[in-house]
């Protein structure tokens, strides 16, 4: 007995057979259904903008795009063509195209890519329309698009077949266009302030710069195990040592971790470093950069995320790490007592068996209890040293480091330090991390001897920052899941 899926697949195969038959008829008629190019004179948005300035006699346009609707009436056909900028009606007549050409035009179907040339006019109902004088089939589609109302609704299917999602859901294209504008605005902001854009290795012999499990691969020619980078930090700081005083990189990082609404194993970061500055300087920079981004992507510096209006014009709230924890839990954790942390973790439903160190427990409690409440832009700063092996000791508070994390919409969207530049202290921190690894903490960092050697040549006082581009894209496009802002999120095999 056929299953519903079997019916669907069987139906598609029948439709494909009909479409292939029409493709063959076009070929038999001397039409190449997959030509090499088409000269485009306008986009749809250009036609809409220029139509008021030109008369019908001179408004001749050449458009290319996908057929998204067709309505045939004997010797006339109405339809809609869609390109990246929008959708526009076209009107084809047998007496204008000629019998043979119109016969071939009737083989065009929804989903096909075509090019049309003709005059622009308005119908009796006032709809802007192109009267087709010539056309070309640019790509004959042999698989049908999903039905308008009952088609591509399943999210898993949308993520797997993003190419179809982009065709039938214009609002999805808008998300990725806004993501591109986000990156462009951040890049322009940094370039305007004297930063140099650089590239650092993705394949690394020693991974570092964050606490995470890596992906490993093997280089055959060198017979060498390599790791996909988990962060850019240590390579970018090598460049600070080398004399580049302001550097940044938009980078793909890879962490062998779970997948949820805010995590994907492959993700995009922007990391930047500036000599002679500290973490307080970078708080000011992040606040200013996000105000610029919100002005570009929002309305008057404000956006709405999941029903909450977020105002980037106001000064960000600033709260210290232990103060934020105490506000949310009523517990003062400054003593870092293990039993106090484990009791609190259990109270909030955190699996205590996964807590390798008291600092790890605090981090988990913070993520569970505090982070979701930080809807308005907030800086949490002055973290315990045990959570920050690459940050500089706090200049006046023993046991803490000069580190902040920015939060927006209930998410941590970045991480920043006054960077540790004492090679002896950095070695001691690395060795502490190595000891944690030996006790079973798979995310603890490893000792990087070459990075230590670089520090021994002298690194100036430096501020460092990493911002999660995907999470920022979620916030500025009002997307609930990270999968909505990645073209091709990681999925299990079909």
C-alpha beads as a LAMMPS data file, in Angstrom:
LAMMPS data file: protein, C-alpha beads

494 atoms
493 bonds

1 atom types
1 bond types

-500.0 500.0 xlo xhi
-500.0 500.0 ylo yhi
-500.0 500.0 zlo zhi

Masses

1 110.0

Atoms # bond

1 1 1 0.000 0.000 0.000
2 1 1 1.356 3.441 -0.901
3 1 1 2.236 5.753 1.967
4 1 1 1.471 9.496 1.798
5 1 1 5.179 10.047 1.117
6 1 1 4.993 7.480 -1.652
7 1 1 2.018 9.293 -3.155
8 1 1 3.900 12.582 -3.014
9 1 1 7.055 11.172 -4.571
10 1 1 5.086 9.319 -7.216
11 1 1 3.145 12.485 -8.039
12 1 1 6.318 14.514 -8.434
13 1 1 7.808 11.898 -10.747
14 1 1 4.718 12.077 -12.961
15 1 1 4.954 15.881 -13.083
16 1 1 8.654 15.647 -13.892
17 1 1 7.881 13.294 -16.781
18 1 1 5.406 15.828 -18.233
19 1 1 7.911 18.652 -17.843
20 1 1 10.667 16.646 -19.513
21 1 1 8.297 15.964 -22.399
22 1 1 7.746 19.731 -22.792
23 1 1 11.494 20.314 -22.605
24 1 1 11.993 17.837 -25.434
25 1 1 9.332 19.610 -27.496
26 1 1 11.221 22.874 -27.070
27 1 1 14.426 21.187 -28.188
28 1 1 12.688 19.672 -31.218
29 1 1 11.447 23.168 -32.116
30 1 1 15.032 24.442 -32.158
31 1 1 14.869 26.159 -28.770
32 1 1 17.866 25.747 -26.445
33 1 1 16.250 25.487 -22.990
34 1 1 19.590 26.166 -21.264
35 1 1 21.272 29.048 -23.154
36 1 1 24.484 30.790 -22.114
37 1 1 23.420 34.367 -21.330
38 1 1 20.707 36.992 -21.530
39 1 1 21.180 40.747 -21.680
40 1 1 19.264 42.265 -18.745
41 1 1 18.481 45.985 -18.880
42 1 1 16.399 46.398 -15.726
43 1 1 15.463 44.759 -12.463
44 1 1 11.845 44.671 -11.385
45 1 1 12.448 47.420 -8.850
46 1 1 13.930 49.595 -11.621
47 1 1 10.779 49.234 -13.705
48 1 1 8.579 50.248 -10.805
49 1 1 10.815 53.245 -10.100
50 1 1 11.248 54.435 -13.696
51 1 1 7.709 53.821 -14.919
52 1 1 6.456 57.183 -13.689
53 1 1 9.210 58.991 -15.618
54 1 1 8.840 57.319 -19.012
55 1 1 6.116 56.962 -21.591
56 1 1 4.994 53.530 -22.756
57 1 1 6.546 54.086 -26.178
58 1 1 10.037 54.432 -24.757
59 1 1 9.797 52.143 -21.728
60 1 1 11.323 49.046 -23.308
61 1 1 12.826 46.683 -20.748
62 1 1 14.593 43.345 -20.709
63 1 1 13.959 41.359 -17.525
64 1 1 15.090 37.923 -16.425
65 1 1 13.759 35.814 -13.598
66 1 1 11.604 32.905 -12.508
67 1 1 7.983 32.443 -13.589
68 1 1 5.929 32.413 -10.382
69 1 1 2.399 32.463 -11.822
70 1 1 0.697 31.758 -15.169
71 1 1 -2.888 32.275 -16.374
72 1 1 -3.600 31.266 -19.963
73 1 1 -6.649 32.434 -21.907
74 1 1 -6.369 30.960 -25.389
75 1 1 -4.406 33.475 -27.422
76 1 1 -3.263 35.471 -24.371
77 1 1 -1.271 34.614 -21.279
78 1 1 -0.735 36.594 -18.091
79 1 1 1.970 35.686 -15.616
80 1 1 4.406 37.002 -13.031
81 1 1 8.179 37.029 -13.291
82 1 1 10.291 37.388 -10.161
83 1 1 13.902 38.466 -9.774
84 1 1 15.902 39.337 -6.678
85 1 1 14.266 42.749 -6.394
86 1 1 10.590 41.827 -6.735
87 1 1 7.755 40.462 -8.837
88 1 1 6.157 41.957 -11.961
89 1 1 3.269 40.963 -14.217
90 1 1 3.829 40.153 -17.892
91 1 1 1.338 39.808 -20.742
92 1 1 1.931 37.695 -23.878
93 1 1 -0.263 37.616 -26.979
94 1 1 -0.250 35.171 -29.870
95 1 1 -0.653 37.898 -32.478
96 1 1 2.358 39.790 -31.064
97 1 1 4.693 36.809 -30.752
98 1 1 3.544 34.898 -33.825
99 1 1 1.940 31.409 -33.890
100 1 1 5.131 29.328 -33.618
101 1 1 6.745 31.448 -30.922
102 1 1 3.521 31.561 -28.906
103 1 1 3.144 27.793 -29.231
104 1 1 6.576 27.406 -27.637
105 1 1 5.691 30.005 -25.018
106 1 1 2.771 27.794 -23.963
107 1 1 5.380 25.178 -22.971
108 1 1 6.702 27.557 -20.292
109 1 1 5.584 26.621 -16.767
110 1 1 5.711 28.007 -13.239
111 1 1 9.259 27.577 -11.957
112 1 1 10.950 28.070 -15.336
113 1 1 13.533 30.832 -15.745
114 1 1 12.808 33.136 -18.668
115 1 1 13.948 36.438 -20.145
116 1 1 11.400 38.858 -21.588
117 1 1 11.680 42.064 -23.612
118 1 1 8.850 44.484 -24.140
119 1 1 7.028 47.705 -23.323
120 1 1 5.822 48.650 -19.872
121 1 1 2.185 49.672 -19.417
122 1 1 -0.579 49.640 -16.860
123 1 1 -3.602 47.384 -17.214
124 1 1 -7.173 48.618 -16.743
125 1 1 -6.881 47.607 -13.105
126 1 1 -3.736 49.727 -12.758
127 1 1 -1.204 46.876 -12.470
128 1 1 2.235 47.595 -13.884
129 1 1 2.858 45.066 -16.673
130 1 1 5.378 44.191 -19.382
131 1 1 3.892 43.460 -22.820
132 1 1 6.090 40.627 -24.114
133 1 1 7.567 41.358 -27.528
134 1 1 10.311 38.723 -27.282
135 1 1 11.187 36.020 -24.789
136 1 1 13.834 33.378 -24.169
137 1 1 13.665 30.239 -22.069
138 1 1 16.726 30.499 -19.818
139 1 1 16.368 27.350 -17.722
140 1 1 13.612 24.772 -18.019
141 1 1 12.724 23.467 -14.543
142 1 1 11.867 19.772 -14.518
143 1 1 10.919 19.637 -10.826
144 1 1 7.787 21.532 -9.698
145 1 1 7.822 24.165 -6.971
146 1 1 5.864 23.398 -3.797
147 1 1 2.240 24.493 -3.855
148 1 1 1.741 28.037 -2.631
149 1 1 -0.243 27.236 0.504
150 1 1 0.564 23.586 1.174
151 1 1 4.179 23.369 0.070
152 1 1 7.417 24.163 1.882
153 1 1 6.225 24.647 5.467
154 1 1 8.209 21.934 7.282
155 1 1 11.221 23.630 8.872
156 1 1 13.533 20.630 8.541
157 1 1 12.719 20.430 4.830
158 1 1 13.215 24.178 4.442
159 1 1 16.691 24.007 5.961
160 1 1 17.684 20.973 3.880
161 1 1 16.371 22.472 0.640
162 1 1 17.271 26.101 1.260
163 1 1 17.361 26.729 -2.482
164 1 1 13.617 26.016 -2.670
165 1 1 12.961 27.936 0.535
166 1 1 14.580 30.994 -1.030
167 1 1 12.460 30.660 -4.179
168 1 1 9.050 30.365 -2.531
169 1 1 9.555 32.442 0.637
170 1 1 10.716 35.995 -0.219
171 1 1 10.913 36.901 3.479
172 1 1 13.724 34.350 3.839
173 1 1 15.734 36.166 1.179
174 1 1 15.193 39.374 3.161
175 1 1 16.751 37.744 6.241
176 1 1 19.949 36.929 4.372
177 1 1 20.097 40.306 2.670
178 1 1 19.878 41.919 6.110
179 1 1 22.581 39.568 7.395
180 1 1 24.834 40.748 4.570
181 1 1 24.147 44.384 5.473
182 1 1 24.996 43.594 9.106
183 1 1 28.427 42.258 8.128
184 1 1 29.030 45.113 5.702
185 1 1 28.171 47.698 8.372
186 1 1 30.479 46.102 10.950
187 1 1 33.303 45.814 8.411
188 1 1 32.914 49.448 7.338
189 1 1 32.877 50.557 10.982
190 1 1 36.208 48.867 11.685
191 1 1 37.881 49.941 8.444
192 1 1 36.865 53.554 9.099
193 1 1 38.668 53.324 12.452
194 1 1 41.988 52.165 11.060
195 1 1 41.655 48.389 11.444
196 1 1 43.329 46.072 8.951
197 1 1 41.284 43.108 7.738
198 1 1 43.371 39.912 7.800
199 1 1 43.053 36.153 7.318
200 1 1 44.386 33.474 9.648
201 1 1 44.581 29.665 9.330
202 1 1 41.491 27.490 9.583
203 1 1 43.592 24.316 9.779
204 1 1 45.746 24.544 12.904
205 1 1 48.291 22.146 14.437
206 1 1 47.211 23.293 17.917
207 1 1 43.735 24.678 18.507
208 1 1 43.184 27.441 21.052
209 1 1 41.623 30.772 21.894
210 1 1 38.481 29.301 23.476
211 1 1 37.264 26.472 25.653
212 1 1 35.696 23.965 23.270
213 1 1 36.134 20.563 21.683
214 1 1 37.582 20.709 18.161
215 1 1 37.044 18.800 14.939
216 1 1 40.150 16.908 13.841
217 1 1 41.368 15.973 10.368
218 1 1 44.559 14.561 8.871
219 1 1 46.923 15.996 6.270
220 1 1 48.190 13.086 4.192
221 1 1 51.239 14.703 2.587
222 1 1 52.617 15.935 5.919
223 1 1 51.256 12.939 7.859
224 1 1 49.979 15.458 10.374
225 1 1 46.835 15.664 12.488
226 1 1 45.244 19.109 12.228
227 1 1 42.286 20.808 13.868
228 1 1 39.608 23.108 12.507
229 1 1 39.993 26.337 14.437
230 1 1 37.720 26.989 17.388
231 1 1 38.750 30.675 17.525
232 1 1 41.043 33.170 15.780
233 1 1 42.398 34.732 18.925
234 1 1 45.904 33.353 19.239
235 1 1 46.799 33.987 15.590
236 1 1 45.422 37.530 15.596
237 1 1 47.418 38.344 18.731
238 1 1 50.540 37.026 16.999
239 1 1 49.911 39.811 14.461
240 1 1 49.700 42.367 17.274
241 1 1 53.112 41.103 18.413
242 1 1 54.342 41.561 14.847
243 1 1 53.423 45.249 14.785
244 1 1 49.929 45.415 13.306
245 1 1 48.215 47.528 15.936
246 1 1 44.574 47.093 14.841
247 1 1 43.408 43.884 13.124
248 1 1 40.114 42.117 12.537
249 1 1 38.769 39.057 10.770
250 1 1 35.347 37.719 9.838
251 1 1 35.973 34.046 10.335
252 1 1 34.387 30.620 10.229
253 1 1 34.975 28.731 13.457
254 1 1 34.153 25.099 14.236
255 1 1 33.297 23.533 17.591
256 1 1 32.376 19.910 18.147
257 1 1 29.350 20.638 20.263
258 1 1 25.585 20.165 20.293
259 1 1 23.053 21.850 18.046
260 1 1 20.287 24.010 19.496
261 1 1 18.532 27.287 18.743
262 1 1 21.707 29.317 19.365
263 1 1 24.469 26.827 18.457
264 1 1 25.662 25.349 15.175
265 1 1 28.985 23.466 14.928
266 1 1 30.077 25.797 12.100
267 1 1 29.540 29.481 12.859
268 1 1 30.783 32.966 11.991
269 1 1 32.645 35.309 14.312
270 1 1 34.122 38.748 13.989
271 1 1 37.262 39.065 16.081
272 1 1 39.249 42.279 16.448
273 1 1 42.263 43.392 18.489
274 1 1 43.659 46.831 19.231
275 1 1 47.012 47.628 20.821
276 1 1 47.230 50.139 23.666
277 1 1 43.558 49.753 24.633
278 1 1 41.740 47.784 27.348
279 1 1 38.370 46.138 27.906
280 1 1 36.705 49.400 28.960
281 1 1 37.674 50.956 25.621
282 1 1 36.053 48.024 23.864
283 1 1 32.848 48.373 25.880
284 1 1 32.555 51.867 24.417
285 1 1 33.339 50.557 20.934
286 1 1 30.768 47.730 21.056
287 1 1 28.080 50.108 22.284
288 1 1 28.862 52.539 19.474
289 1 1 29.151 49.843 16.788
290 1 1 25.805 48.287 17.703
291 1 1 24.183 51.736 17.672
292 1 1 25.480 52.211 14.129
293 1 1 24.222 48.749 13.111
294 1 1 20.793 49.394 14.658
295 1 1 20.548 52.703 12.831
296 1 1 21.318 50.907 9.558
297 1 1 19.091 47.852 10.091
298 1 1 16.420 49.088 12.500
299 1 1 14.234 52.145 12.866
300 1 1 15.716 55.101 14.705
301 1 1 18.185 52.805 16.446
302 1 1 15.473 50.460 17.714
303 1 1 14.512 46.909 16.747
304 1 1 11.973 44.337 17.861
305 1 1 13.200 40.892 18.848
306 1 1 10.656 38.195 19.706
307 1 1 8.117 40.784 20.834
308 1 1 10.569 42.906 22.855
309 1 1 11.602 46.348 21.682
310 1 1 15.361 46.791 22.045
311 1 1 16.684 50.342 22.107
312 1 1 20.328 50.785 21.115
313 1 1 20.238 54.558 21.621
314 1 1 20.314 54.261 25.394
315 1 1 23.524 53.586 27.325
316 1 1 23.964 49.863 27.948
317 1 1 23.454 48.526 31.427
318 1 1 26.723 47.449 33.080
319 1 1 26.726 44.815 35.823
320 1 1 29.537 42.744 37.331
321 1 1 29.418 38.965 36.978
322 1 1 28.949 38.089 40.660
323 1 1 26.436 40.916 41.151
324 1 1 24.323 39.621 38.263
325 1 1 24.386 36.110 39.749
326 1 1 23.397 37.364 43.183
327 1 1 20.557 39.485 41.784
328 1 1 19.102 36.453 40.011
329 1 1 19.705 33.753 42.640
330 1 1 19.997 35.535 45.969
331 1 1 23.330 33.757 46.536
332 1 1 26.746 35.400 46.880
333 1 1 29.131 33.097 44.992
334 1 1 32.295 35.162 45.443
335 1 1 33.839 32.571 47.748
336 1 1 33.634 30.017 44.873
337 1 1 32.786 27.299 47.421
338 1 1 32.138 24.068 45.575
339 1 1 29.263 22.844 47.751
340 1 1 27.416 26.176 47.435
341 1 1 27.764 26.063 43.657
342 1 1 26.695 22.414 43.376
343 1 1 23.648 23.005 45.605
344 1 1 22.595 25.975 43.478
345 1 1 23.153 24.054 40.254
346 1 1 20.967 21.182 41.469
347 1 1 18.272 23.660 42.511
348 1 1 18.115 24.990 38.961
349 1 1 18.015 21.558 37.354
350 1 1 21.622 21.531 36.142
351 1 1 23.213 18.085 35.997
352 1 1 25.936 18.345 38.642
353 1 1 27.842 15.344 37.291
354 1 1 28.896 17.485 34.327
355 1 1 30.445 20.182 36.520
356 1 1 34.197 19.563 36.357
357 1 1 35.157 22.675 38.340
358 1 1 33.411 25.294 40.501
359 1 1 34.010 27.869 37.754
360 1 1 32.275 25.620 35.225
361 1 1 29.333 25.341 37.624
362 1 1 29.072 29.109 37.909
363 1 1 29.131 29.419 34.142
364 1 1 26.275 26.921 33.812
365 1 1 24.198 28.635 36.515
366 1 1 24.740 31.994 34.838
367 1 1 23.627 30.614 31.465
368 1 1 20.530 29.005 32.959
369 1 1 19.345 31.744 35.306
370 1 1 20.843 35.114 34.378
371 1 1 21.370 35.123 30.618
372 1 1 17.714 34.702 29.512
373 1 1 16.766 37.802 31.550
374 1 1 19.251 40.105 29.784
375 1 1 16.911 41.333 27.053
376 1 1 18.087 44.941 26.791
377 1 1 21.720 45.567 25.770
378 1 1 23.874 44.728 28.791
379 1 1 27.563 44.348 29.582
380 1 1 28.422 41.733 32.211
381 1 1 32.024 42.259 33.312
382 1 1 34.770 41.336 35.784
383 1 1 34.662 37.534 35.579
384 1 1 36.477 35.028 37.823
385 1 1 39.971 34.196 36.620
386 1 1 39.191 30.469 36.485
387 1 1 36.728 31.133 33.637
388 1 1 39.115 33.249 31.576
389 1 1 42.555 31.736 30.862
390 1 1 43.459 34.370 28.249
391 1 1 42.316 37.527 30.068
392 1 1 44.495 39.849 32.107
393 1 1 44.267 39.931 35.913
394 1 1 41.984 42.668 37.150
395 1 1 44.079 45.680 38.096
396 1 1 42.336 46.139 41.477
397 1 1 40.223 43.042 42.268
398 1 1 42.211 39.880 43.075
399 1 1 40.765 36.671 41.652
400 1 1 39.016 38.462 38.802
401 1 1 40.026 39.308 35.241
402 1 1 39.264 42.225 32.957
403 1 1 36.654 40.598 30.775
404 1 1 33.161 41.488 29.580
405 1 1 30.436 39.796 27.591
406 1 1 27.719 41.727 25.742
407 1 1 24.138 40.411 25.968
408 1 1 21.182 41.293 23.756
409 1 1 17.767 39.675 23.588
410 1 1 18.628 37.070 26.219
411 1 1 21.775 35.934 24.364
412 1 1 25.473 36.280 24.936
413 1 1 26.687 37.756 21.647
414 1 1 30.391 38.186 22.312
415 1 1 33.411 38.100 24.570
416 1 1 36.157 40.648 25.240
417 1 1 39.287 40.986 27.375
418 1 1 42.116 43.152 28.386
419 1 1 44.454 40.587 26.867
420 1 1 46.978 38.721 28.978
421 1 1 50.432 39.640 27.665
422 1 1 52.733 38.316 30.421
423 1 1 54.244 35.131 28.909
424 1 1 55.065 33.632 32.321
425 1 1 51.517 34.076 33.610
426 1 1 50.126 32.798 30.323
427 1 1 52.232 29.648 30.631
428 1 1 50.978 29.106 34.172
429 1 1 47.364 29.492 32.981
430 1 1 47.907 27.068 30.108
431 1 1 49.385 24.523 32.507
432 1 1 46.349 24.887 34.779
433 1 1 44.144 24.210 31.758
434 1 1 46.231 21.143 30.892
435 1 1 45.703 19.838 34.416
436 1 1 41.957 20.324 34.009
437 1 1 42.087 18.309 30.790
438 1 1 43.845 15.482 32.611
439 1 1 40.963 15.489 35.100
440 1 1 38.433 15.013 32.298
441 1 1 37.510 18.537 31.130
442 1 1 37.511 18.012 27.349
443 1 1 36.942 21.735 26.681
444 1 1 39.978 22.953 28.633
445 1 1 42.634 24.661 26.525
446 1 1 45.950 23.172 25.455
447 1 1 49.473 24.554 25.801
448 1 1 50.548 26.446 22.673
449 1 1 54.326 26.768 22.803
450 1 1 54.564 28.884 19.654
451 1 1 52.070 31.395 21.033
452 1 1 54.062 31.575 24.254
453 1 1 57.197 32.187 22.211
454 1 1 55.425 35.050 20.428
455 1 1 54.482 36.615 23.774
456 1 1 58.112 36.387 24.870
457 1 1 58.972 38.843 22.092
458 1 1 56.602 41.301 23.750
459 1 1 52.939 42.097 23.070
460 1 1 51.742 45.619 23.925
461 1 1 48.701 46.201 26.152
462 1 1 45.839 45.000 23.952
463 1 1 42.064 44.812 23.949
464 1 1 40.431 41.870 22.168
465 1 1 36.838 41.213 21.129
466 1 1 34.868 38.439 19.474
467 1 1 31.261 38.992 18.316
468 1 1 28.981 36.169 17.184
469 1 1 27.746 37.218 13.743
470 1 1 25.070 34.513 13.567
471 1 1 23.543 35.522 16.898
472 1 1 23.607 39.184 15.929
473 1 1 21.895 38.213 12.672
474 1 1 19.220 36.401 14.700
475 1 1 18.587 39.517 16.759
476 1 1 18.563 42.011 13.891
477 1 1 16.279 39.819 11.735
478 1 1 13.968 38.788 14.604
479 1 1 14.778 35.103 14.044
480 1 1 14.233 32.685 16.896
481 1 1 16.702 30.000 15.723
482 1 1 20.258 30.205 14.438
483 1 1 19.173 27.910 11.612
484 1 1 17.036 30.709 10.216
485 1 1 20.109 32.873 9.569
486 1 1 22.423 30.180 8.154
487 1 1 21.987 29.317 4.502
488 1 1 22.890 25.681 5.113
489 1 1 22.750 24.711 8.813
490 1 1 24.201 21.400 9.927
491 1 1 21.623 18.601 9.636
492 1 1 21.484 14.871 10.114
493 1 1 21.602 12.964 6.794
494 1 1 18.237 12.429 5.135

Bonds

1 1 1 2
2 1 2 3
3 1 3 4
4 1 4 5
5 1 5 6
6 1 6 7
7 1 7 8
8 1 8 9
9 1 9 10
10 1 10 11
11 1 11 12
12 1 12 13
13 1 13 14
14 1 14 15
15 1 15 16
16 1 16 17
17 1 17 18
18 1 18 19
19 1 19 20
20 1 20 21
21 1 21 22
22 1 22 23
23 1 23 24
24 1 24 25
25 1 25 26
26 1 26 27
27 1 27 28
28 1 28 29
29 1 29 30
30 1 30 31
31 1 31 32
32 1 32 33
33 1 33 34
34 1 34 35
35 1 35 36
36 1 36 37
37 1 37 38
38 1 38 39
39 1 39 40
40 1 40 41
41 1 41 42
42 1 42 43
43 1 43 44
44 1 44 45
45 1 45 46
46 1 46 47
47 1 47 48
48 1 48 49
49 1 49 50
50 1 50 51
51 1 51 52
52 1 52 53
53 1 53 54
54 1 54 55
55 1 55 56
56 1 56 57
57 1 57 58
58 1 58 59
59 1 59 60
60 1 60 61
61 1 61 62
62 1 62 63
63 1 63 64
64 1 64 65
65 1 65 66
66 1 66 67
67 1 67 68
68 1 68 69
69 1 69 70
70 1 70 71
71 1 71 72
72 1 72 73
73 1 73 74
74 1 74 75
75 1 75 76
76 1 76 77
77 1 77 78
78 1 78 79
79 1 79 80
80 1 80 81
81 1 81 82
82 1 82 83
83 1 83 84
84 1 84 85
85 1 85 86
86 1 86 87
87 1 87 88
88 1 88 89
89 1 89 90
90 1 90 91
91 1 91 92
92 1 92 93
93 1 93 94
94 1 94 95
95 1 95 96
96 1 96 97
97 1 97 98
98 1 98 99
99 1 99 100
100 1 100 101
101 1 101 102
102 1 102 103
103 1 103 104
104 1 104 105
105 1 105 106
106 1 106 107
107 1 107 108
108 1 108 109
109 1 109 110
110 1 110 111
111 1 111 112
112 1 112 113
113 1 113 114
114 1 114 115
115 1 115 116
116 1 116 117
117 1 117 118
118 1 118 119
119 1 119 120
120 1 120 121
121 1 121 122
122 1 122 123
123 1 123 124
124 1 124 125
125 1 125 126
126 1 126 127
127 1 127 128
128 1 128 129
129 1 129 130
130 1 130 131
131 1 131 132
132 1 132 133
133 1 133 134
134 1 134 135
135 1 135 136
136 1 136 137
137 1 137 138
138 1 138 139
139 1 139 140
140 1 140 141
141 1 141 142
142 1 142 143
143 1 143 144
144 1 144 145
145 1 145 146
146 1 146 147
147 1 147 148
148 1 148 149
149 1 149 150
150 1 150 151
151 1 151 152
152 1 152 153
153 1 153 154
154 1 154 155
155 1 155 156
156 1 156 157
157 1 157 158
158 1 158 159
159 1 159 160
160 1 160 161
161 1 161 162
162 1 162 163
163 1 163 164
164 1 164 165
165 1 165 166
166 1 166 167
167 1 167 168
168 1 168 169
169 1 169 170
170 1 170 171
171 1 171 172
172 1 172 173
173 1 173 174
174 1 174 175
175 1 175 176
176 1 176 177
177 1 177 178
178 1 178 179
179 1 179 180
180 1 180 181
181 1 181 182
182 1 182 183
183 1 183 184
184 1 184 185
185 1 185 186
186 1 186 187
187 1 187 188
188 1 188 189
189 1 189 190
190 1 190 191
191 1 191 192
192 1 192 193
193 1 193 194
194 1 194 195
195 1 195 196
196 1 196 197
197 1 197 198
198 1 198 199
199 1 199 200
200 1 200 201
201 1 201 202
202 1 202 203
203 1 203 204
204 1 204 205
205 1 205 206
206 1 206 207
207 1 207 208
208 1 208 209
209 1 209 210
210 1 210 211
211 1 211 212
212 1 212 213
213 1 213 214
214 1 214 215
215 1 215 216
216 1 216 217
217 1 217 218
218 1 218 219
219 1 219 220
220 1 220 221
221 1 221 222
222 1 222 223
223 1 223 224
224 1 224 225
225 1 225 226
226 1 226 227
227 1 227 228
228 1 228 229
229 1 229 230
230 1 230 231
231 1 231 232
232 1 232 233
233 1 233 234
234 1 234 235
235 1 235 236
236 1 236 237
237 1 237 238
238 1 238 239
239 1 239 240
240 1 240 241
241 1 241 242
242 1 242 243
243 1 243 244
244 1 244 245
245 1 245 246
246 1 246 247
247 1 247 248
248 1 248 249
249 1 249 250
250 1 250 251
251 1 251 252
252 1 252 253
253 1 253 254
254 1 254 255
255 1 255 256
256 1 256 257
257 1 257 258
258 1 258 259
259 1 259 260
260 1 260 261
261 1 261 262
262 1 262 263
263 1 263 264
264 1 264 265
265 1 265 266
266 1 266 267
267 1 267 268
268 1 268 269
269 1 269 270
270 1 270 271
271 1 271 272
272 1 272 273
273 1 273 274
274 1 274 275
275 1 275 276
276 1 276 277
277 1 277 278
278 1 278 279
279 1 279 280
280 1 280 281
281 1 281 282
282 1 282 283
283 1 283 284
284 1 284 285
285 1 285 286
286 1 286 287
287 1 287 288
288 1 288 289
289 1 289 290
290 1 290 291
291 1 291 292
292 1 292 293
293 1 293 294
294 1 294 295
295 1 295 296
296 1 296 297
297 1 297 298
298 1 298 299
299 1 299 300
300 1 300 301
301 1 301 302
302 1 302 303
303 1 303 304
304 1 304 305
305 1 305 306
306 1 306 307
307 1 307 308
308 1 308 309
309 1 309 310
310 1 310 311
311 1 311 312
312 1 312 313
313 1 313 314
314 1 314 315
315 1 315 316
316 1 316 317
317 1 317 318
318 1 318 319
319 1 319 320
320 1 320 321
321 1 321 322
322 1 322 323
323 1 323 324
324 1 324 325
325 1 325 326
326 1 326 327
327 1 327 328
328 1 328 329
329 1 329 330
330 1 330 331
331 1 331 332
332 1 332 333
333 1 333 334
334 1 334 335
335 1 335 336
336 1 336 337
337 1 337 338
338 1 338 339
339 1 339 340
340 1 340 341
341 1 341 342
342 1 342 343
343 1 343 344
344 1 344 345
345 1 345 346
346 1 346 347
347 1 347 348
348 1 348 349
349 1 349 350
350 1 350 351
351 1 351 352
352 1 352 353
353 1 353 354
354 1 354 355
355 1 355 356
356 1 356 357
357 1 357 358
358 1 358 359
359 1 359 360
360 1 360 361
361 1 361 362
362 1 362 363
363 1 363 364
364 1 364 365
365 1 365 366
366 1 366 367
367 1 367 368
368 1 368 369
369 1 369 370
370 1 370 371
371 1 371 372
372 1 372 373
373 1 373 374
374 1 374 375
375 1 375 376
376 1 376 377
377 1 377 378
378 1 378 379
379 1 379 380
380 1 380 381
381 1 381 382
382 1 382 383
383 1 383 384
384 1 384 385
385 1 385 386
386 1 386 387
387 1 387 388
388 1 388 389
389 1 389 390
390 1 390 391
391 1 391 392
392 1 392 393
393 1 393 394
394 1 394 395
395 1 395 396
396 1 396 397
397 1 397 398
398 1 398 399
399 1 399 400
400 1 400 401
401 1 401 402
402 1 402 403
403 1 403 404
404 1 404 405
405 1 405 406
406 1 406 407
407 1 407 408
408 1 408 409
409 1 409 410
410 1 410 411
411 1 411 412
412 1 412 413
413 1 413 414
414 1 414 415
415 1 415 416
416 1 416 417
417 1 417 418
418 1 418 419
419 1 419 420
420 1 420 421
421 1 421 422
422 1 422 423
423 1 423 424
424 1 424 425
425 1 425 426
426 1 426 427
427 1 427 428
428 1 428 429
429 1 429 430
430 1 430 431
431 1 431 432
432 1 432 433
433 1 433 434
434 1 434 435
435 1 435 436
436 1 436 437
437 1 437 438
438 1 438 439
439 1 439 440
440 1 440 441
441 1 441 442
442 1 442 443
443 1 443 444
444 1 444 445
445 1 445 446
446 1 446 447
447 1 447 448
448 1 448 449
449 1 449 450
450 1 450 451
451 1 451 452
452 1 452 453
453 1 453 454
454 1 454 455
455 1 455 456
456 1 456 457
457 1 457 458
458 1 458 459
459 1 459 460
460 1 460 461
461 1 461 462
462 1 462 463
463 1 463 464
464 1 464 465
465 1 465 466
466 1 466 467
467 1 467 468
468 1 468 469
469 1 469 470
470 1 470 471
471 1 471 472
472 1 472 473
473 1 473 474
474 1 474 475
475 1 475 476
476 1 476 477
477 1 477 478
478 1 478 479
479 1 479 480
480 1 480 481
481 1 481 482
482 1 482 483
483 1 483 484
484 1 484 485
485 1 485 486
486 1 486 487
487 1 487 488
488 1 488 489
489 1 489 490
490 1 490 491
491 1 491 492
492 1 492 493
493 1 493 494
